[in-house]
Amino acid sequence: MFSGIDEVDWASMEHAYGPADDVPELLRGLASADAAEREAALDGMYGAVHHQGDVYACTLACIPFLFELVVDPGVQDRGGVVELLTSIGGFDLDEDDEAEIDEDEIEGAANYAMAAAAVTAGAGVFFELIADEDPGVRLAAPLALATLHRHPVRVLALLRERLPVEPDEEVRLALVEAAGRVALRHRPLAERVGKWLGLLASRADSPGLRLAALAQLARCSPDGLPGDVVPVVAGLLREMRSVPEEPGDGGEHAPPGGIAAREDDEPEPGPDTAPDAEPVDPEPVAPAETGRGEHVVTPTLVGQLRSLSAQENAGRGAPWAADLLRTLHVGLDDRVGDRTALLADQLRSPDRRQRIDAVRMSGGLIRAWRGPYEELVALVGEQLSDPEPRLAEAASHVLEELFGLAAPAADALAARLATDPGSWVKTWASGPPGLCSTVKALARLGDARAVPALAAALELPQVAHDVGFAVGHLGATARPLAGALRRRLAEVELDEGAYDRASPLLAGLTALRAGEAAPEVLRVLRGAPEYRGEWLRTAALRALGAFGPAAREAVPELRALVRRPGTASATEAAEALWAVSGDADAVLPALIEGLQSDQVHDRRAAAAALGALGPRAAVVAPRLRGLLAHEELWLRVDAAIALWEVSGRTRETVAALLTAWEQNRHVRVRVAECLARMGPVPEGSAAAHVLRSELVSVRRHNAMDGGYGSHDIHEDEKLLALCRQALRGTGKGSTS
């Protein structure tokens, strides 16, 4: 094995962490008899040689040796190597991607293309592995074939032939998943695959396999789903709970779960069928004695992920059921009603693990799609009282993200809070403490029952970093906390750690507009240290501005700061001075100077501050109008809004805002705020069309594939409320 490996000039190549001269050791480690060494080597391959999916010259040089490993039956854990090869060779570079490649990316793109070509050229070996004695290899081989082989009709035929004789349930599911992958990658085959999946979904005698078929059908041929898909899936889940499956259970005589390919639905040979394709031997293999086997726990990333997965799935009769349900939900896509009904059924399950999965999937659904979620949220709230800590914690985290949508679970949140005051504040090995998710969820509802938890947090030696934000959501309900916030701010030492200690307190006082705290805020403003001092002064100036005339004693300090034109602090001080004194003549020169700053952030701040002056700043209208053509979109938006505020003219502003709306979805809340303040949007206008289109969209405007922000739901619900307000016309002007 590894003939010629020492003849490769590995030292001349690099991987993610430097010279690739350690790659031969990693490759040999994959063939080691020691399980820990194999896992460490696989971790090294993913961590350095194939770091975050990258393909280097050394990655390309590894491919022949990786193929040697997967075909050697003496090598253990070859399934992991098959998965590695699938990842290395499975990158698709379509025409759109090629058009966007710049000069710096040409070499990387070429490596991806060469990797795909090299692995695809050797993909025929995976046909042999589909019946390998190692169930881990059989588990990885179907997806490798579906992803990499050039002849999808031949692959599909093999998958169908293999299914009735495969003894391992999890491998059978992989065969079905691979068929779905074939249909997605080769759309002309979607109808054929969908027909077969439909047969499996209705006839397979394994509930897990029927669920897998439905999940793949939803992905590649959703029109083929049964009309009663929710009760069908609910029934399958009940059946899976009542008849737990044993590892390797498939019977010795007639392996269950598969439907043999029949003459009337056999894939016909097509133009992409290999002319020299050899017949596949579908002889059954013996069931594995221990399934996937036990893995040594190692300190590698691969080992940690495997250990976490094992903990998560401990005791599950069908640990793959959650993955199937997630796949089904992805396939159901915008069918919010069906998905909500399915999750509601899962949340009523007697199986706690199924409810944990349902809670997490409920969060994913609500994050991406708009809909009526009252019943679903109430059911998530019911999980808060469950004695299983993972279930209650998962529910709490989901509710934390919902803000106002968590209202149906308010009583459940309050009950959980009352029963466990010791959990109100979470402490960590490093970093400041933070409020627990239950406190944050209740506070974000504006519920006064969160106030005792915040009061307790303010008495701890180190104040939770998010107390101020929670106070902001509670508003006037949290007014009794002003005294404690003020007292703690007075105790803050103005050293290098001042910002971390003072900022949550300043945020809380700002939200409460607690003008009586002006002396304490002034102390912070005057004594801000050099380290993070600019951030601290900004927070203090915002607080003074929020206090308004109640902070009159700060006027001399603010005037002194305003007399430093062209600086960020001058703009911030001018904004605060206007709020405190109403002296437009004192602040206008500094704001005009800020509008000419070299920093876009400073120009945006100046534009917003000028808008707050209203007609008193009408003299800057031409300057603001000139910014409507600026290359920075957010500055254009701020300038357009300020232009309307100082001039009262809407035509230019609305045109600029609607253009920005289409260019960047993340600017829509800011645009809608302005349209709502302008007043009734005329029926039939471009603005009305845009707002109504947003209201009928089922997809959240800020939904992202593969990521999300903690405030995404809140921001989208705010956008919807603003759109309705703008159309109802409760503002102070008109967009005509």
N, C-alpha and C positions, 0 to 999 in steps of 0.2 A: 504494500500500500504506500501511497505518496511517492511513487517513483518520480524523480526529478524535482522534488520540492526544494532540495538544497541548491539546485541550479538556478532557481529564480532569484533575481537581485532584489530581495525584499527591502534591503536597507535603502535602496534608491527611491522607494515609494513612501507614501505617508498615509496615515489614517487620521481619525479625528483628534488623536492625542500625540501626534508626532511620527517619528520613523516607524515603518511597518516591520521592523526586523523581529518583532515578537509574534508575528502571525503564524509562522510554522509551529511554534509552541502551542498556540491556540488550536490549530487544526489537529495536532496530535492529541491535545487534551480532549477533543470531541470523540476520539476513538479509545480513550482510557477505560480501563476496567473499573476505575474508581468513580462512583456516582457523583461525589462532590467535585472532583476534578472536571468531569464532563459538564456539569452545570456551570462551573466557573468559566470554562472555555466558551460555552454558549453565551454567557453573559458578556464576555469579552468581545465576542463577534458582534453582538448587537450594540455594545457600548462604544466600540472603537471602529471596527471594520465596516459596519453597516449602521453607523451612528445616526439615529433618527431618520432612517430610511435612505441615507446618502450612499452613493456608490463611488468608490475611489478606484484608482488603478489596482490597489492591492485587493479590493473586493472582487474585481474582475479576475485577478490571478488566482483567487481562491476557488472559483467555480468548478474547475475540473476535479479538484481534490474533494470538494463537498459531494460531488456526484459519486466519487469512489466510496465515500462513507455510506451513502444511502443504499447502495446496492450490496454492501457487505453484511451478510446476516450475522456475522460475529460482533458487529458493533451494536451497542445498546443505545437506547433513546434516539434511534434514527428518525423518529417522528419529528423531533425538534429540528433536525437538520433539514428535513423536507420542508418544514415551515419557513426556515431561514432561506432556502433556495427560492421558495415561492415569493417571499418578500423581496428578495434581490431582483428577481426577474419579472415581477408582476407590475412594473411601472408602465403605465400607458401615457404616451406623449402624443396628443392629438394635434391637428393642424392649428387650432387656436393657441395651444401652448407654444408650438414652434414659432408662431408669429410674435409672441411676447418675449422671447429669449433675447437678452442683451449679450454684449460681447463677453462680459464676465461670467456668464452662465453657459457659454457654448461648450466648454470642456465637460462640465457636469452633465449637460443634456446628452452629450455624446456617450458618456459613461453609462447613463441609464439605457440608452438605445442598445449599446453593445451588451450590457447585462441581460436585457430582455431577449436579444438575439441568441446569446450563448445558452441561457437557461432553457429557452424555448426549443433550441436545437437538440437538447438532451432530454426533453420532457417525455420521450417515449418510455423511459425507464419507469415512470410512475404507473404505467399500465401493469407492469409486473408487480409493483408494490401494492396494488389494490387488493391482492389476496395474500399478502405477507402474513407470516405467523405472528408477528408483533402487532397487537391491536392499535398501539400508538402510531405505527407506520400506516396502518389501514385508515386510521382517523385523519391523517394529514394528506394522504395521497389524493382523495377525490377533489379537494379544493385546488390542489396543485395542478391536476389535469385540467380542471375547468378554467383555471386562470392562465395556464401556460401553453397547452397543446394547440397546435395549429388546425386540428381537424375536429371541430366541436360535435359533428354528427357521430363520429366514431366514439368520442368521449361519452356522449349521451347514451349511446347504445350500451356501452360498458357499464355505466352507472345503473341502468335499468336491469341489466342481466345480473349484476352483482347483488342487488338489493334482496331478492328472495333467499339467497343463500348465506348472507352475512349474519353471523350469530350474535354480534355485539350491537346493542340498541343504539349506543352513542355513535357508532360508526354508520349505522343505517341512517341516522339523522344527518350525518356529514354527507352521505351520498345524495340525499334529497337537497341539502343546501347547495351542493355542487351543481345539481341540475338547475336550480334557480340562478346560479352564477352564469351558467352557460346561456340561459335565456336572456339575462341582462346584457351580456357581452355580445351576443349574436342575436339581435332582435328578430331576424327571419325565423328563428327557431322557437320564438316565444309561444306561439299558438300550439305547437307540438308539445312543448314542455308543459304548458298550461293544461292541456288535455290529460296528460299523464298524472300531473299533480292532482287534478280534480278527481281522477279515479282513486288515487291513494287517499285523498281526504275523505272519500265516502266509503271505501271498501277495506282499507288496511285494518287488521285486527289488533293493532297496537295503538292506543290513544295518543302516545307520544308521537308516533309516526304520522297519524292523521293531523295532529297539531302542527308538526313540521311542514307537512304538505300545504296546509292552509297558510302558514306564515310565508312560504315561498311563493305561493299563488298570489298573495297580497302584494308581494314585491314585483313580480314579473308579469302577472296577468290578472290584475284586480277585478276585471269584469267577470272572471270565472268564479269569484267567491259566491258562496250561497247567500241568498237574501237574508237568511236568519243566522248570519255568522256569529252574532253574540251568544245566543242560546246554545249553538253548536259548540263553540269554544268553552263556554261555561260547563257544558256537559262533559267535555273531554277532561277538563281540570278536575271535576268531581270524580270521574272514572279513574284518573291517575292517582287521586288521593286514596280511593277505596281499594285499589289493587296496586300496592307498591311493587316496583320492579326490582328484581335482584340483579346484581352485576352479572353480565354474561348470560342472563336467562333468555334462551331462545328456543329451547327444546332440541332434542337430538334428532327428531324425525322430520318435522316440517317447520323450519324456522318461520316464526310469525312476523308480521309487519310488512312484508313485501307483497307486491302484486306482480306476478310474472308478466313479461312482455307478451302481448298477444299478437296474432297475425294481423288483426284489423287495426291495431294502433302502433305497430312497429315502425320506427323511423326508417324511411326509405333512404337508400344510398343517394347522396347528393353530390354536387360538383366538388365539395370540399372534403369528400371521403378519400382517404389515402388509397391509391390504386393498389398498393402492395400491402395493405393492412392484413395482418395475420389474424385468424380467428382467436377470440379471447376464450381461455379456458375458465368456465365459471364454477369449477369444482369448489365445494364448500371447504372451509378451514375449520379446524377444531376450535371450540371456545377457549378463550384465554383463561388460565386458572385464576389470575389475580387482576384481571382488567388492565388498567393502566399501570398498576404497581405502585409501590410507595417510593417517594423521592426523599433523598437526604436533604434536610434543611440546611441551607448554606447562606452566608451573608451577602450573596450576590443579589442584584436587582431581580433576575429571573427567579431566584430562590425565594425572595421575599414576596414577589407577586404570587408565586405558586402557593406559598404558605398562607397568604391572605385569602386566596381563592379556596383553599382547603378549609379554612376556618369558616368562611362564609357558607360553604356548601355542606358542612358537617351535619350528618343526620338526614340529609335530603334524599328522598327516594328517587327523585328525578332532578338532579342539580342543573340540568340543561333547560328545564322548563322556562326559567326566567328569560334565557336568551331567545327561546322561541317566541315568547310573548312580546319581547322587545322588537324582534324582527317583524312580527305581525303588526304591531303598532306603527312601525315605520312604513309598512306597506299600506296600512289603512289611511295614513297621511291626513288629509283634511276631513275625514269622516269623523268629526268631533263627537257627534251623537253616539255612534257605535263604540268609539273608543272610551267615552265616558261611561256608558252602560257596562262595558266589559270590565273596566277598572272598579266600578261600584260593586260588581259581582265578586271580583277578587278581594276587595276590602271587607267583604262579609264572610270570607272563607274561614273555616276553623283552623286552617294551616297558617301559623304565624309567619313562616318564611314567605309564603305566597302574599301575605299582607304587606310584608316589608318591601317586596318587589313592587307591589301595586302602589304603595306610597311613593316610592321613588319614581315610578313611571308616571304617576299623577303629576308630580312636579314637572317632569319633562313635557307632558301634554299641555299643562296650563302655561308654561313658559313660552311655548311656540305658537299656540293657537288660542283664539278668542272663543268664548262660549259661555253658556250658563252652567256654572260649576258649583252651585249652592249645595246640592246633595253630595257631590264628590268631596267637597271641602269639609262638610259635616262628618262624613265617614272617616276622613283623614284625622279629624279632631278626636274621634272616638278612640283612635289608637293611642292617644296620649296617656290613657289610664291603664294601658296594658302593662303587666309586670315585666315583660321582655324589654330590657333597656334599649336594645337596638331598634325595636319597632317604635317605641315612644320617641326616641331621639330622632329617628328618620322623619317622623311626622312633624316634630317640632321644627326641624330645619326647613321642611317644605313650607310650612305655615309662615315661617319668618319671611320668606320671599314674596308672599302674597299681598302684604299690606292690606288694603281695604277688602280684598277678596276673601280674607281670612275671617270675616265677620261671623259666618255660620259656626265657626269653631271657637268663638270668643269665650264662652262659658267653660269649655273644656280646657282652654289655655289658662284661664284664671284658676280653675280647680287644680291643675297641675302645679301652678305657681304656689298656691297655698299649701300644698302637701309637701313641698320640698324646698323650703327657703335656703337650705344649704347649697343649692345649685344655682342660685341667682347670678353669681359671678363666677366665671371660669378663670382659673389661673394656669399659666403655662411655664415650662422650664425656662423660656426666654421670652422677652417682650412683656408689654403691660397686660394686665388682666382685661377681660372683656365680659360683657353681659351674655348670659346664656340665651339661646335662641328663643326660648319661651317668653322671656322678658321682652326681647326685641319685637317678637311677633305681636304681643299684646300692646306694647307701646305704639307700634306702627298703626294699630287700629284706633289710637287716641283713647284707649280704655284706661280710666282712672285706677283700675286695679293693679296697674303696673307701677304706680307711684311708690308704694312702700318698698319695692325692690330697688328702685333708683335711690331712694333715701338711704337704704342700707348700704348701697354701693358707694355713696358719697361719704360714708363714715369709715370706710376701709383705709388702711395706711396708704395704698396706692389706688387712685380713682381709675375705674374702668375707662378705657380709651374711647368707648362709644356712648358714654353717658349723655354727652351733649346732643348727639344725634337723636337719641331716644326722647330727650326733653323736647326737642324740636317737633317731633311728631305728636307729642301730647299737648303742646300749646298751653293754653291758659289752665288746663287741668293740672299742670305741673308747677303752677305758680308757688305753691308752698315750698318748693325746693330752692327758691331764689336765695334764701338766707344761707343755706348750706353751701351753695355754689359760691356765693360771695365770700364766706368765711374761708373756704378751702383755697380760693384764689389768693386771698391775702396771705396765706401761709406758704405759697409757692416761692421757693428760693430761685432767684434770678441768675442761675448758673447755666452751664451748658445743657442741662436736662430740662430747662424751663419750658421749652416748647411742648415736649411730650406731656408734662404735668399740667400745664396751663390751658392748652388748646381745647380739651374736652369741656373744661369749666367755662371758657370764653364762649364756646359754641352754645352751651346751655343758657348762659346769660343773654346772648344775642337773640336766641329764639324766644325768650321770655320778655325781651325789651325791658330788662330790669335796670332802669336808669339809676336806682339807688346805689348800684355797684360801680358808678363812674369813678369814684376815687381809687378803687382797687384796680380797675382797668387802666387808669392813667398811670399808676405805679408800674404796671407791666410795660406800658408803652414807653415810658421814660427809661426803664432799666433793662430793656431787652438786651441779652448778651450778644456777642458777635456770632456765635454758632446758632444757626437757624433764627437769628434775630429778625431777618426780613419777614420770615413766615409769621413769627410771633407778633410783630408790629401790624401785619396785615390783619390777623385775627382780632387784635385789640381795636384797630380802626373800624372794622366791621361792627364790632360790639357798640362802639360809641355812636356810629351812624344809626344803628338800630334803636339806641336810646332816644335819639332825636333831641328836642329842647331840654329834656331832663339831664343831658350831659353838658349843659352850658359852661360849666367850669373848665371843660376841655378846650374851649375856643382858642385861648392864647397858644396852647400847644399845637392845635391844628393849623392855626394861621402860620406858625413858624415852619411847619412841615410843607405847607402850600408854597412857601417862598423858595422852594427848591425845584423849580420847573424842570420838566423833562425827565423826572425820575418816577418810578412806579409808586413810591411812597407819596409823592406830591399829588398824583392822581387819586390815590386812595384817601389821602387826607382831605382833598378838595371835595370828594364825594361825601365824606363824613361831615365836613364843615357845612356843606349845603343842607344836610339833613338836620344838623343841630341848630344852625343860625339862620338859614334861609337867605344868606348873603350871596346873591349871584355874582355881583361885581367882584367879590373877593376870590371866587373860585374859577370864573370863566377863563382868565388868562392861562392858568395852570392846565386846565382841561384842553384848551386849544393847543397848547404846547404838547400835551400828551398825545393828541391826535396825529402829531407829526413824528412820533417816536420811530426808531428803527426796529423796535420789537413789536410784532403783531399783537402779542398778548397785551402790551401797554396801550396800543391803539384801540383794541377792543374795549378795554376797561374805560378809556376816555370817552369813547362813543356811548357806552351804556350810561356813564355819569352825565354826559351832556343831554341825553334823552330824558333823564330824571328832572332836569331843569325846565323842560317843556319850552313854551314860547319865549321864556327868558333867554334862551340860547339860540334864538332864530338866526342870529348872525352867522352861525356855523353851517347853515343849511347847504351852501355851495360846496364846502369842504366835504360834508357827508355825502353829497350827491356824487362827488368825484370818486369816492371810495366804492361806489356801486359796481365799478368795473375792476376792482382789485382782484388779484389772482387767488387770494385766500378767501374761501367760501364763507367761513364763520365771520370774518371781518365784514364781508359784504352784507351778511344778514344783520349783524349788529348795527352797521351804518344805516341800512334801510329802515330798521325799526326806529333808530334815533331820529332819522330824517322825518318820519311821520310824527314823532312826538314833539319835535321843535317847530314843524311847519304846519301840521294838520293836513297835509296833502297825501292822499292815499295812492294815487295812480302809480307813481314810480315805485313806491314801497311794495305794493301788492305784486307788481310784475317781478320785482327782484326776489321777493319771498317765494313766489310760486316756482320760479326757475330753480332756486336753491332746494326747494321741496323735492323736485324731481331728481336733482343731482346727488343728493345725500339724504338718505332716510333718517339719519341720526339728528338732523336739524329740524325735524318736523314738529317736535314739541315746542321749540322756541318760536317757530313760525306760527303755529296754531295759537300760542299765547297772545301774539300780537293781533292776529285776526279776530280773536275773541274780544280783545279790548276795543278794537275798532267799532264793533257793533254788528248790526245785522248784515250778513253777507247777502247781496242781492240774488234772488232766484235767477237761475240761468247763467250766472256769471262763471268765469273760469275758476274763481275761488270756491264757489258753491259746488262745482263739479268735483274738484279735488277733494274737498272735505267729505262729500257724500261717498265718493269712491273709497276713501279710507274707512268710513264707517261700515261699508258692506264687505270689506275684506276680512276673511277668516284668519289669515296669517298675521301674527303680530308684526308690527313694522320693524322691530329691532331683533327679530328672531334670527339666530345664527346657527349654522350647522357646525357641530363640534365644539361649541363654546357658548357661554352665556355670562351675563353680569347679574349681580345680586339685586339690582334695582330695575331689571328689564321689564318685569310685569308691571311694576308701579309706574314706570315711564310710559308704557303703552296704554295703560288704563287712564293715565292723565291725558294722553293725546286724545283718546276717544271722548273724554269729558269736555275737553276744549273744543273739539270739532262740533259737538252738539251745542255747546254754548255759543260758538260763532254763528251757527245756523239759526239758533233761536233769537240771537240779537239782544244779549243782555249787557253789551259793552256800552261805551260812551260816545261812539261815533258811527260813521258809515264807511263802507269800503267802496262806495260808488264814486 
